[in-house]
Amino acid sequence: MATEYSRRAALAAVVAAGVGGLSLSGARGLLEAFAPLSGTAWDAAGRERSASVSSPHGEATVRIDDDGVPHVEADDEAAAYFAVGYCHGFDRPFQLDLQRRVMRGQLSELVGEATLSEDEFHVAMDFAGAAEATWEPLEGTTVGDLLAAYADGVNRAFEGEQLTLEFELLGYEPRPWTPVDTLLMEKQISWDLTGNFGELRRALLADRLGEELLEALYPERMDHDVPILREGIGGDSLDEGDSIGRRSQAVGRELTDWLSRFESPTGVGSNSWLVSGEHTGSGTPIVANDPHLTLMTPPLWYEQHVRVPDTSVRGVTFPGVPFVIIGANERSGWGFTNVGADVLDCYRYEIDDEGERYRYGGEWRAFDVEEREIAVAGGESRSLTVKKTIHGPLIEREEQRVGVAWTGLTATRTTEAIYEIARADDLEGVLEATHKFDLPTQNLTYADADGRTLYYATGQLPIREVDGEGVSGNRIFDGSAGEGEWDGFVPYGESSWEGFVPLEEKPHVVDPDVLATANQRVADDPDHYVGVAYATPYRGRRIYDELDARLESDEPLDAAFHRDLQGDVRDERAPGFVSMLFEALEERGEADGNDETGDLADAADTLENWEYRMERDSEGALLFDRWLAHYRRAVFEPLFADTDLGESYYPNDWVLETLSADSRLFEDVSREELLVGALEAALAELEEEGWAVYGDRNTTATIEHPFGVEAPFLDYEVRPTDGSPATVNNYRFESAVGSSWRMVVEPGEGAWAILPGGNSGDYFSDHYDDQFRRWVDAEFKPMNREPAGDVAVSFEEGSS
């Protein structure tokens, strides 16, 4: 134990002395400093795969291409996925273990009290229990057997190969991987996309701002004309804003803020679109997808190619999940974006004075209670009492309580669906697999070589009722009265999903001609309530505008056009906002009796000559970015100063842009004054910081390794880059969210893609960051499905 803490102390001392931006040789120097403590740290610099590996599942080969992508070939799927597990375990072992620790609430065991709060949340939610419930019906099935083979492969790499640098620096080894860990990754992916406590924040905002201002600043439906399904889907519907008794009593800021730390990262979204073969030069449809998720070192995604006798599939998956999630096979290509559906509800209960029972169905019920221990490095283990109700876990903080129901807290079949989509020969096969796609709620876009196209909103959508009438889920329900319950939902068991929207009634279109998704509202008039957590319409508008313009031209929508569109950096916020600024400058000049001169005039000229493109070498992009930030703060900060709520509660930019000039937010200071004042503040900031062009600030500096603070050399090289939160080429500097994988597929013809970094998580690998520059520059590489490179590993029949 003393040696373990000596390593940490040595790391802290080296970091304090400054190791930022170390070269490869510098990093080796750091390793030399650790060698006497760890004994094997230097070995991490020379890791190599074993040329031959025994496999209990049969023969397979792995070739590694020039981009570090493994091409796995086998006559048997179990042998193939044993090899995939080995590749994940060799290339991304620390990422596998870290994300598993997060979801199991075991971070503090590794790093101490700093992560105790995170562990308490994950233990209280019991994601691991939900993963175990998911494994029970899978064990012994075809997919279950493949998960077991995959786990065997991961463990072969864990146990038989040199681990990466992170393990050596921290001085520990990972526990064996299990199929339940893989299903826990399904829960993690789904939580990152749909875990949303918006109803708690909305209730808190209503309490602080009042209902009138709440409705004005947080509309449940943004008034724009670019839904995903532009023509609607018809039929009777429940209006998105309909909610009986919407007014909810806030559960308290302490609990709300704490839970908000663990929900879907702000701004997570994605783009995808498809066009039918009628509009392409080859006559084959094309599908494009770029999911916007947290950007980190190494990337969230792992690229692989798996070939067995009856299928050949290439694309990306999350380390820990054996099957390609987004990709292409011989006949089709597919991708996903987040729907923004409401699949989490919160409940209040009448609880007895001892906190041991809750009121439900007219009687008192005892909580299901379990005592859990959270290990803490360097300290005493902490005991946590996990309580559950009929709806799910009861989360407690600062003497505040709320019950949580989430569609992922039960046995789900999404891993089966992903496996079947990748193997499907045609649209009918994909539709059948979609029946099993329980979570997360995703916009599936699909195209195949037969000329078929498909859009489907996947995932289970709850139907809520109060007093027999349908309501939205954007409120806190009375759990003791049984409000808003989901019929057929069994937390930590197997659900029948009786009280959920049937597949055929979910938003969908078979054989759409042109369709684009960018997390905007699914449809103007859906048959059922979907949700309210939609993105602003800027990206969706830009994609549809570009597709429509191309359709009106004589040029086909070929693959090159789609790749260019994924790199598009026009910011659709700019036309409206800049126009308002110019009007304000003109009014100010008329009021003063003269035109603006000096710095403001120069700034106006810069914006007037700018083409709304968020490019790294643009002065206009930099000025717009900083001016908008100052304007947003100037409008909302006075209001929120009296609410004790921070910037995370500010309304979105669509609301800011469409605020009327006579809004009560402009009662004390006019909109015109705030617009011009923000420009003055932006100019002062640029002078103080010394920024000249957008790329001086908009860099990749926030894309970090989990240990980037302690060991900055593990981060990628900092580069200026393009894009904004509202551009198709999506990049959000503050939150390090953006295009986590870009892919364009012309089924049966070709495919192209790029990762934001490299396929390897080994700092000393040539493939640690070899795609990073190309990703920054919006370049692509071919996504071929022919095995490439020499055989790197041969898997031979035998005991592992």
C-alpha positions in Angstrom: 0.0 0.0 0.0 2.8 2.4 0.8 4.4 1.8 -2.6 1.0 2.6 -4.3 0.9 6.0 -2.6 4.6 6.6 -3.3 3.8 6.2 -7.0 1.0 8.8 -6.8 3.2 11.2 -4.9 5.9 10.7 -7.5 3.4 11.5 -10.3 2.2 14.6 -8.4 5.8 15.8 -8.0 6.7 15.3 -11.6 3.5 17.1 -12.7 4.1 19.9 -10.3 7.6 20.3 -12.0 5.8 20.6 -15.3 5.4 17.8 -17.9 2.9 19.5 -20.2 3.4 18.9 -23.9 6.1 16.3 -23.5 7.5 14.7 -26.6 7.8 10.9 -26.9 11.3 11.0 -25.5 10.2 13.3 -22.6 7.4 10.8 -21.7 10.0 8.1 -21.6 12.0 10.2 -19.2 8.9 10.3 -17.0 8.7 6.5 -17.2 12.3 6.2 -16.1 11.3 8.2 -13.0 8.6 5.7 -12.3 10.6 2.6 -13.1 12.1 2.0 -9.6 8.6 2.2 -8.1 6.5 0.2 -10.6 9.2 -2.2 -11.9 7.3 -2.7 -15.2 6.4 0.9 -16.2 9.1 1.0 -18.9 7.5 -2.2 -20.4 4.5 -0.1 -21.4 6.6 1.7 -24.0 7.2 -1.5 -25.9 3.9 -3.3 -26.0 3.4 -5.8 -28.8 0.5 -8.2 -29.6 1.3 -11.9 -29.3 1.8 -13.3 -32.8 -0.1 -16.5 -31.8 -2.9 -16.8 -29.2 -4.7 -19.9 -28.0 -8.5 -19.6 -28.3 -11.1 -21.9 -26.8 -13.5 -20.8 -29.5 -11.6 -21.7 -32.6 -9.3 -20.2 -35.3 -9.3 -16.6 -36.4 -6.9 -14.1 -37.8 -6.4 -10.3 -37.1 -4.8 -8.0 -39.6 -4.1 -4.4 -38.6 -4.4 -1.8 -41.4 -2.5 1.5 -41.8 -5.0 3.3 -39.6 -4.8 0.8 -36.7 -8.2 -0.9 -37.6 -8.3 -4.6 -36.8 -9.7 -6.8 -39.6 -11.0 -10.0 -37.9 -11.7 -13.1 -40.0 -13.0 -16.4 -38.8 -15.3 -19.3 -39.9 -17.1 -19.2 -36.6 -18.7 -16.1 -34.9 -17.6 -17.1 -31.4 -14.0 -17.3 -32.6 -14.3 -14.0 -34.3 -15.7 -12.2 -31.3 -13.1 -13.8 -29.0 -10.6 -12.1 -31.3 -12.6 -8.8 -31.2 -12.5 -9.0 -27.4 -8.7 -9.5 -27.5 -8.3 -6.5 -29.7 -10.4 -4.3 -27.4 -8.5 -5.6 -24.4 -5.2 -4.9 -26.0 -5.9 -1.5 -27.6 -8.3 0.0 -25.0 -7.8 -1.8 -21.6 -7.8 1.3 -19.4 -10.9 2.7 -21.1 -12.7 -0.5 -20.6 -11.9 -0.6 -16.9 -12.5 3.1 -16.3 -15.9 3.2 -17.8 -16.9 0.0 -16.0 -15.7 1.5 -12.7 -17.8 4.6 -13.4 -21.0 2.7 -13.9 -20.4 0.3 -10.9 -19.5 3.1 -8.6 -15.9 1.9 -8.1 -13.9 5.0 -9.0 -13.1 5.9 -5.4 -11.5 2.5 -4.9 -8.9 3.8 -7.5 -8.5 7.5 -6.9 -9.9 8.3 -3.4 -12.5 10.6 -2.0 -12.5 13.0 -4.9 -15.0 10.7 -6.8 -17.1 9.6 -3.9 -20.0 11.7 -4.9 -20.0 10.1 -8.4 -19.8 6.6 -6.9 -22.7 7.3 -4.6 -24.9 8.3 -7.5 -24.1 5.3 -9.6 -24.5 2.9 -6.7 -27.8 4.4 -5.8 -29.1 4.1 -9.3 -27.8 0.5 -9.4 -27.0 0.4 -13.1 -25.1 -2.8 -12.4 -28.3 -4.5 -11.2 -30.0 -3.5 -14.4 -27.2 -5.0 -16.4 -27.5 -8.2 -14.4 -31.2 -8.3 -15.2 -30.4 -7.9 -18.9 -27.9 -10.7 -18.8 -30.3 -13.3 -17.3 -32.5 -13.9 -20.3 -29.5 -13.5 -22.7 -27.4 -16.2 -21.1 -27.2 -19.3 -23.3 -28.7 -17.6 -26.4 -26.7 -17.0 -29.6 -25.9 -13.4 -28.6 -25.2 -14.4 -25.0 -22.7 -17.0 -26.2 -21.0 -14.3 -28.3 -20.8 -11.9 -25.3 -19.2 -14.7 -23.3 -16.7 -15.4 -26.1 -15.9 -11.7 -26.3 -15.3 -11.5 -22.5 -12.9 -14.4 -22.8 -11.0 -12.5 -25.5 -10.8 -9.3 -23.3 -9.5 -11.3 -20.4 -6.9 -13.1 -22.6 -5.5 -9.6 -23.4 -5.8 -8.4 -19.8 -4.0 -11.5 -18.4 -1.6 -12.3 -21.2 -0.4 -9.0 -22.6 1.5 -6.0 -21.2 -1.0 -3.4 -19.9 -0.9 0.2 -21.0 0.8 3.1 -19.2 -2.1 4.2 -17.1 -2.1 0.8 -15.2 1.6 1.1 -14.6 1.4 4.7 -13.3 -1.4 3.8 -10.9 0.0 0.4 -10.0 -3.1 -1.9 -10.4 -4.5 -4.6 -12.7 -8.1 -4.8 -14.0 -10.5 -7.4 -12.7 -11.7 -10.0 -15.2 -14.3 -8.8 -17.8 -17.7 -10.4 -17.8 -20.7 -10.4 -20.1 -22.6 -8.3 -17.5 -19.9 -5.6 -17.9 -20.7 -5.5 -21.6 -24.3 -5.0 -20.9 -23.3 -2.3 -18.4 -21.8 -0.5 -21.3 -25.2 -0.6 -23.0 -26.6 1.1 -19.9 -23.8 3.7 -19.9 -24.3 4.6 -23.6 -28.0 4.8 -23.1 -27.7 6.9 -19.9 -25.3 9.3 -21.6 -28.0 9.9 -24.3 -31.3 9.8 -22.4 -30.5 10.3 -18.7 -32.3 13.7 -18.2 -33.6 15.4 -15.1 -35.2 18.2 -17.0 -38.5 18.0 -15.0 -36.6 18.7 -11.8 -34.9 21.8 -13.3 -38.2 22.9 -14.8 -39.9 22.7 -11.4 -37.1 24.6 -9.8 -37.2 27.3 -12.5 -41.0 27.6 -12.2 -40.5 28.1 -8.4 -37.8 30.8 -9.0 -39.1 32.6 -12.1 -42.9 32.0 -12.2 -45.0 30.1 -14.7 -45.3 33.0 -17.2 -41.6 33.6 -17.6 -41.0 29.8 -17.6 -43.2 29.4 -20.6 -41.6 32.3 -22.4 -38.0 31.2 -21.8 -38.3 27.4 -21.9 -41.0 26.6 -24.5 -41.9 22.9 -24.7 -42.1 23.4 -28.5 -39.7 25.7 -30.4 -41.6 27.6 -33.1 -39.6 26.6 -36.3 -40.4 24.9 -39.5 -37.7 22.2 -39.8 -38.8 19.0 -37.9 -37.2 15.8 -39.0 -40.5 14.6 -40.7 -41.2 17.8 -42.5 -44.6 16.6 -43.8 -45.8 15.3 -40.4 -46.9 11.7 -39.8 -50.7 12.3 -39.5 -53.2 10.7 -37.2 -54.6 11.8 -33.8 -52.0 13.0 -31.4 -51.2 14.3 -28.0 -49.8 17.8 -28.3 -46.2 18.0 -27.1 -47.1 20.7 -24.6 -50.1 19.0 -23.1 -49.6 18.2 -19.4 -52.3 17.9 -16.8 -51.2 19.7 -13.6 -47.9 20.6 -15.1 -47.0 22.8 -12.1 -44.7 20.7 -10.0 -43.3 21.6 -6.6 -39.5 21.7 -6.8 -37.6 19.0 -4.9 -34.8 21.5 -3.9 -31.8 23.0 -5.6 -29.3 20.8 -3.8 -30.7 17.5 -5.1 -31.5 19.0 -8.5 -28.0 20.4 -9.0 -26.4 17.2 -7.8 -28.4 15.0 -10.1 -27.8 17.3 -13.0 -24.1 16.6 -12.7 -24.7 13.0 -13.9 -27.2 13.4 -16.7 -26.6 13.6 -20.4 -23.8 16.0 -21.2 -25.0 19.4 -22.3 -25.2 19.7 -26.1 -24.9 16.0 -26.9 -26.5 15.5 -30.3 -25.7 14.3 -33.8 -26.4 14.7 -37.5 -27.6 12.1 -39.9 -29.3 12.3 -43.3 -30.1 10.1 -46.3 -31.0 10.5 -49.9 -32.6 8.0 -52.2 -30.8 6.6 -55.3 -32.9 8.9 -57.5 -30.6 11.8 -56.6 -27.2 10.1 -56.7 -25.0 9.5 -59.7 -24.7 5.8 -59.0 -28.4 5.3 -58.5 -27.7 4.0 -55.0 -28.9 5.8 -51.9 -26.4 7.4 -49.5 -26.5 7.7 -45.7 -24.3 10.0 -43.6 -23.9 10.1 -39.8 -21.8 12.0 -37.4 -22.7 11.5 -33.7 -21.8 14.4 -31.4 -20.6 13.1 -28.1 -17.9 13.8 -25.6 -14.5 14.2 -27.3 -11.7 12.6 -25.3 -8.3 10.9 -25.5 -8.6 8.2 -26.7 -11.9 8.5 -28.6 -15.1 7.1 -27.3 -15.5 4.9 -30.4 -13.4 2.0 -31.6 -13.3 1.0 -35.3 -13.3 -2.6 -36.4 -14.0 -4.9 -39.3 -15.4 -8.4 -38.7 -15.8 -11.0 -41.5 -17.5 -14.4 -41.0 -18.9 -16.6 -43.8 -22.3 -15.0 -43.8 -21.5 -11.3 -43.2 -18.8 -8.7 -43.3 -19.3 -5.6 -41.2 -17.2 -2.6 -40.5 -17.8 0.5 -38.4 -17.5 1.6 -34.8 -18.5 0.3 -31.4 -17.8 1.4 -27.9 -15.0 -0.5 -26.2 -16.7 -3.1 -24.1 -19.4 -3.8 -26.8 -18.4 -6.5 -29.3 -20.8 -5.6 -32.2 -20.6 -2.7 -34.7 -23.1 0.0 -33.7 -22.7 2.4 -36.6 -21.4 1.1 -39.9 -21.8 -0.8 -43.1 -22.0 -4.4 -44.3 -22.0 -5.7 -47.9 -25.5 -4.4 -48.6 -26.3 -1.5 -46.3 -25.2 1.4 -44.1 -26.8 2.8 -41.0 -26.4 5.4 -38.3 -28.0 6.9 -35.2 -28.8 10.3 -33.7 -30.5 11.1 -30.4 -34.2 11.6 -30.4 -34.4 13.7 -27.3 -37.2 11.6 -26.0 -38.5 11.7 -22.4 -37.8 8.2 -21.0 -37.1 9.2 -17.4 -39.7 10.2 -14.8 -39.4 11.5 -11.3 -41.8 10.8 -8.4 -42.5 12.3 -5.0 -43.7 10.1 -2.2 -45.3 10.4 1.2 -42.6 8.9 3.5 -42.9 8.0 7.1 -40.9 9.8 9.8 -38.4 7.0 10.1 -37.7 7.0 6.3 -38.3 3.3 6.1 -41.7 3.2 4.3 -43.5 5.1 1.5 -47.2 5.5 0.8 -48.4 3.7 -2.3 -51.8 2.3 -3.3 -53.4 3.5 -0.1 -51.1 1.6 2.1 -47.6 1.9 3.6 -44.8 -0.1 1.8 -41.3 -0.8 3.0 -38.5 0.3 0.7 -36.4 -2.5 -0.8 -33.2 -1.8 1.1 -29.6 -2.9 0.5 -26.4 -1.8 2.3 -23.6 -1.2 -0.2 -19.9 -0.6 0.6 -17.9 1.9 -1.5 -14.2 1.3 -1.2 -12.1 4.5 -0.9 -8.4 4.5 -1.7 -6.5 6.0 1.2 -9.5 6.2 3.4 -12.2 4.2 5.1 -14.9 2.5 3.0 -18.3 4.3 3.0 -21.6 2.6 3.6 -24.5 3.6 1.4 -28.1 2.5 1.9 -29.7 1.9 -1.5 -33.5 2.2 -1.4 -35.9 1.3 -4.2 -39.6 1.7 -4.8 -42.0 0.1 -7.2 -40.9 2.7 -9.8 -37.1 2.4 -9.3 -34.4 3.9 -7.0 -35.0 6.5 -4.4 -32.3 9.1 -4.6 -31.5 11.1 -1.5 -29.4 14.2 -0.9 -29.4 16.9 1.7 -32.6 15.5 3.2 -34.3 15.8 -0.2 -35.7 12.7 -2.0 -37.0 11.8 -5.4 -37.9 8.5 -7.0 -36.6 7.8 -10.5 -37.9 5.6 -13.3 -35.7 5.1 -16.4 -36.3 2.7 -19.3 -32.7 1.4 -18.9 -33.4 0.1 -15.3 -34.8 -3.2 -16.6 -33.8 -6.1 -18.9 -33.3 -4.7 -22.4 -32.6 -6.2 -25.8 -30.7 -3.5 -27.5 -27.5 -5.5 -27.7 -29.4 -8.2 -29.6 -30.9 -5.5 -31.9 -27.4 -4.1 -32.7 -26.1 -7.5 -33.5 -29.1 -8.2 -35.9 -29.0 -4.8 -37.6 -25.3 -5.4 -38.6 -26.2 -8.9 -40.0 -29.5 -7.9 -41.8 -29.6 -8.6 -45.5 -32.4 -6.1 -46.2 -34.8 -3.5 -44.9 -37.2 -6.1 -43.5 -34.4 -7.6 -41.4 -33.6 -4.2 -40.0 -37.3 -3.6 -39.2 -37.4 -6.9 -37.3 -34.3 -6.0 -35.3 -35.7 -2.6 -34.5 -38.5 -4.3 -32.5 -35.8 -5.3 -30.0 -34.2 -1.8 -29.8 -35.4 -0.9 -26.3 -33.0 1.9 -25.5 -31.7 4.5 -26.0 -34.3 6.3 -28.1 -32.5 7.0 -31.4 -33.2 8.2 -34.9 -32.2 5.3 -37.1 -31.3 6.2 -40.6 -30.7 3.3 -43.0 -30.0 2.8 -46.7 -29.2 -0.3 -48.8 -28.0 -1.5 -52.2 -31.5 -2.5 -53.1 -32.4 1.2 -53.1 -34.4 1.0 -49.9 -34.2 3.8 -47.2 -35.6 4.0 -43.7 -36.1 6.3 -40.8 -37.3 5.0 -37.5 -37.5 6.4 -34.0 -36.3 3.5 -31.9 -36.5 2.8 -28.1 -39.3 2.4 -25.7 -41.5 5.5 -25.3 -43.6 5.5 -22.1 -47.3 6.4 -22.1 -48.3 8.4 -19.0 -51.8 8.9 -17.6 -53.3 10.9 -14.8 -56.9 10.2 -13.9 -57.2 8.2 -17.2 -56.0 11.1 -19.4 -52.7 11.1 -21.3 -50.1 13.6 -20.1 -46.5 14.6 -21.0 -43.7 13.5 -18.7 -42.3 17.0 -18.2 -43.4 17.2 -14.6 -42.8 15.5 -11.2 -45.5 12.9 -10.5 -47.1 11.9 -7.3 -45.7 8.4 -6.8 -47.8 7.7 -3.8 -51.0 8.3 -5.9 -49.6 6.2 -8.8 -49.5 9.1 -11.2 -47.9 8.6 -14.6 -46.9 5.0 -14.0 -45.5 2.9 -16.9 -47.7 -0.2 -17.3 -45.5 -3.3 -17.7 -42.3 -1.7 -16.4 -40.4 -3.8 -13.9 -37.2 -2.2 -12.5 -34.3 -4.6 -12.3 -36.5 -7.4 -13.8 -38.1 -8.2 -17.2 -40.6 -5.7 -18.4 -43.6 -6.5 -20.7 -43.6 -2.9 -22.0 -47.4 -3.0 -22.1 -47.8 0.7 -21.3 -45.4 1.9 -24.1 -45.9 3.1 -27.6 -46.1 0.2 -30.1 -43.4 0.0 -32.7 -45.7 0.7 -35.6 -47.0 3.9 -33.9 -43.5 5.4 -33.3 -42.4 8.1 -35.8 -41.1 6.4 -38.9 -40.9 6.6 -42.7 -40.2 3.7 -45.1 -38.4 4.7 -48.2 -38.1 8.4 -47.6 -36.7 10.4 -50.5 -34.6 12.9 -48.5 -34.5 13.1 -44.7 -32.3 14.8 -42.2 -32.0 14.5 -38.4 -30.1 16.9 -36.1 -31.9 16.3 -32.8 -34.6 18.7 -33.7 -38.3 18.0 -33.1 -39.2 14.7 -34.7 -42.6 15.8 -36.1 -45.0 18.7 -35.8 -48.0 16.4 -34.9 -46.8 13.1 -33.5 -49.3 10.3 -32.6 -47.8 10.1 -29.1 -45.9 12.4 -26.7 -42.2 11.9 -27.4 -40.5 14.6 -25.4 -39.4 18.2 -25.1 -35.5 17.9 -24.9 -35.0 18.8 -28.6 -32.0 20.7 -30.0 -32.3 24.2 -31.5 -33.1 24.0 -35.3 -29.9 25.5 -36.6 -28.1 22.4 -37.7 -31.3 20.7 -39.0 -32.1 23.8 -41.1 -28.7 24.0 -42.6 -28.6 20.4 -43.6 -32.1 20.5 -45.2 -31.2 23.8 -47.0 -28.1 22.3 -48.5 -29.8 19.1 -49.5 -32.7 21.1 -51.0 -30.4 23.4 -52.9 -28.5 20.5 -54.4 -31.7 18.8 -55.4 -32.7 21.9 -57.3 -29.4 22.0 -59.2 -28.4 19.7 -62.0 -25.6 18.0 -59.9 -26.1 14.7 -58.2 -25.8 14.2 -54.4 -22.7 12.1 -54.7 -20.6 10.9 -51.8 -18.1 13.8 -52.1 -21.0 16.2 -51.5 -22.0 14.4 -48.3 -18.5 14.4 -47.0 -18.2 18.2 -47.7 -21.5 18.7 -45.9 -20.2 17.0 -42.8 -17.4 19.6 -42.9 -19.8 22.5 -43.3 -19.1 25.4 -40.9 -21.8 28.0 -41.6 -23.4 29.0 -38.4 -27.2 29.5 -38.9 -27.4 31.6 -35.7 -25.4 34.3 -37.3 -27.8 35.8 -39.8 -30.5 36.6 -37.2 -28.2 37.7 -34.4 -25.9 39.9 -36.6 -28.9 41.5 -38.2 -30.2 42.5 -34.8 -26.8 43.9 -33.9 -26.6 46.0 -37.1 -30.1 47.4 -36.4 -29.0 48.3 -32.9 -25.9 50.0 -34.1 -27.9 52.0 -36.7 -30.4 53.1 -34.0 -27.6 54.1 -31.7 -26.0 56.1 -34.5 -29.3 57.9 -35.4 -29.9 58.7 -31.7 -26.4 60.2 -31.4 -26.7 62.1 -34.6 -23.7 60.4 -36.2 -22.6 57.0 -37.5 -20.5 54.7 -35.4 -16.8 55.4 -35.7 -13.6 53.8 -34.4 -13.5 50.2 -33.0 -17.3 49.6 -33.3 -17.3 50.7 -36.9 -14.3 48.4 -37.6 -16.1 45.5 -35.8 -19.3 46.2 -37.8 -17.2 46.1 -41.1 -15.7 42.8 -40.0 -19.1 41.2 -39.4 -20.5 42.7 -42.6 -17.8 41.1 -44.7 -18.0 37.8 -42.9 -19.9 34.9 -44.5 -21.1 33.3 -41.2 -18.5 30.6 -41.5 -16.9 29.4 -38.2 -13.4 28.9 -39.6 -10.2 28.9 -37.6 -8.5 31.7 -39.5 -11.6 34.0 -39.5 -11.7 37.3 -37.6 -15.5 37.5 -38.1 -16.0 34.1 -36.5 -14.0 35.0 -33.5 -15.8 38.3 -33.0 -19.3 36.7 -33.4 -18.4 33.9 -31.0 -17.3 36.3 -28.2 -20.0 38.9 -28.9 -22.7 36.3 -28.7 -21.3 35.0 -25.4 -21.3 38.5 -23.9 -24.8 39.2 -25.2 -26.1 35.9 -23.8 -24.6 36.8 -20.4 -25.8 40.4 -20.5 -29.4 39.3 -21.1 -29.7 36.4 -18.7 -27.3 37.2 -15.9 -29.4 39.9 -14.2 -32.4 37.6 -14.2 -30.6 34.7 -12.8 -28.6 36.6 -10.2 -31.6 36.7 -8.0 -32.5 33.0 -8.5 -29.3 31.4 -7.1 -29.1 29.4 -10.4 -26.0 29.4 -12.7 -25.4 29.6 -16.4 -26.3 25.9 -16.9 -29.9 27.1 -16.4 -29.8 29.8 -19.1 -32.3 29.4 -22.0 -31.0 28.2 -25.4 -29.8 30.5 -28.3 -33.1 30.0 -30.2 -35.0 31.5 -27.3 -32.4 34.3 -27.1 -32.6 35.1 -30.8 -36.4 35.1 -30.8 -36.9 37.2 -27.6 -39.1 40.2 -28.4 -37.6 43.6 -28.0 -40.4 44.4 -25.5 -39.7 41.3 -23.3 -39.5 42.0 -19.6 -35.8 41.0 -19.8 -35.2 44.3 -21.5 -37.2 46.5 -19.1 -34.2 47.9 -17.3 -31.8 48.0 -20.2 -33.0 48.0 -23.8 -32.1 45.2 -26.2 -30.3 47.6 -28.4 -28.1 48.8 -25.5 -27.3 45.2 -24.5 -26.4 44.3 -28.1 -24.0 47.1 -28.5 -22.6 46.8 -25.0 -21.9 43.1 -25.7 -19.9 44.1 -28.8 -17.8 46.6 -26.7 -17.2 43.9 -24.1 -16.2 41.4 -26.8 -13.7 43.9 -28.3 -12.2 44.5 -24.8 -11.9 40.7 -24.3 -10.1 40.2 -27.6 -7.6 42.9 -26.8 -7.0 41.5 -23.4 -6.5 37.9 -24.5 -4.6 38.8 -27.7 -6.8 36.7 -29.9 -6.9 37.7 -33.6 -8.7 34.8 -35.3 -11.2 32.2 -34.2 -8.6 29.4 -34.0 -6.7 31.4 -31.4 -9.5 30.4 -28.9 -11.3 27.6 -30.7 -8.7 24.9 -30.2 -8.7 21.2 -29.3 -7.3 22.0 -25.8 -10.4 20.7 -24.1 -10.1 17.2 -25.6 -8.4 15.5 -22.7 -7.3 12.2 -21.4 -8.9 11.3 -18.1 -5.5 11.9 -16.6 -4.8 14.9 -18.7 -4.5 17.2 -15.7 -2.0 15.0 -13.9 -0.1 13.9 -17.0 -0.8 16.3 -19.9 1.5 14.5 -22.3 -1.3 11.9 -22.6 -3.5 14.5 -24.4 -3.4 15.0 -28.1 -1.5 18.0 -29.6 -3.5 21.2 -29.3 -4.6 22.4 -32.7 -6.8 25.3 -33.8 -10.0 24.0 -35.4 -13.3 25.0 -37.1 -16.9 24.6 -36.1 -19.3 25.8 -33.3 -22.2 24.4 -31.3 -24.5 25.3 -34.2 -22.6 24.2 -37.2 -22.9 20.8 -39.0 -19.2 20.3 -38.5 -19.9 20.4 -34.8 -17.4 21.5 -32.1 -18.1 22.9 -28.7 -14.9 24.2 -27.1 -16.3 24.7 -23.6 -17.7 21.2 -23.2 -15.4 19.2 -25.6 -18.4 17.9 -27.4 -18.4 17.4 -31.2 -18.3 15.0 -34.1 -17.1 11.8 -32.5 -17.2 9.8 -35.7 -17.9 11.0 -39.3 -19.1 8.4 -41.8 -20.6 8.5 -45.3 -21.8 5.2 -46.8 -22.9 4.4 -50.4 -24.2 0.9 -49.8 -22.5 -1.7 -52.0 -20.2 1.0 -53.5 -18.0 2.6 -50.9 -17.7 4.1 -47.4 -15.6 6.8 -45.8 -15.0 7.8 -42.2 -12.7 9.4 -39.6 -12.1 9.2 -35.9 -11.2 12.2 -33.7 -7.8 10.8 -32.6 -6.7 7.2 -33.1 -7.9 3.7 -32.7 -5.4 2.7 -30.1 -5.4 3.8 -26.4 -1.7 3.1 -26.1 0.2 6.3 -25.8 3.3 4.7 -27.5 1.3 3.3 -30.5 1.6 4.8 -33.9 -2.2 4.7 -33.9 -2.7 6.7 -30.7 -3.4 10.0 -32.6 -2.8 9.3 -36.3 -6.3 10.3 -37.4 -6.4 13.5 -35.3 -5.1 16.0 -37.8 -7.3 14.6 -40.5 -10.3 14.8 -38.2 -9.5 18.5 -37.3 -9.3 19.2 -41.1 -12.5 17.3 -41.9 -10.7 14.8 -44.0 -11.8 11.2 -44.5 -10.2 7.8 -45.0 -11.7 4.9 -47.0 -13.7 2.5 -44.8 -12.9 -0.6 -46.9 -14.2 -4.1 -46.0 -11.4 -6.0 -47.6 -8.8 -7.3 -45.0 -5.7 -5.1 -45.1 -2.2 -5.5 -43.7 -0.3 -8.6 -42.7 -1.6 -11.0 -40.2 -0.8 -9.5 -36.8 -2.3 -12.3 -34.6 -3.3 -15.8 -35.3 -5.8 -17.5 -32.9 -5.3 -21.2 -32.7 -7.7 -23.8 -31.2 -6.8 -24.5 -27.6 -7.4 -23.5 -24.0 -7.1 -19.8 -23.3 
